């Protein structure tokens, strides 16, 4: 059997193009209908009310509670913020991964280690050290991450409320 000459990025692009074309021509509508019973089965295990109560608890932080208080523009503002979050977060995460790999590669090449150690092993060791350091300083970044998670939860709750 001949090996494919396509790279992984070309396969991913082909799959994404097929999904876009399929959604344009309505092929994914029947797929969504077929998945609906499975989604309802999942909802039996995690009811919507339970999920919503957890989001309300997360969005009930003192700093977040003051957001979206003006009732006339709150829902529109929340919808815009939620849309931007959903659109920009994957792009920002992708860029963060690219920068992380770039920095890890640069640092791995400058380490005073024997050349017999593969670069991927050096990068893996650096990634492990970075994960430990990130965990060690979690008191500095965790409150900010919790605030933003609460803000996204509150934004979702306000944008999806029927008021």
Helices and strands as residue ranges (DSSP letters): H 8-24, H 27-45, H 48-58, H 62-65, H 71-110, H 119-136, H 138-160
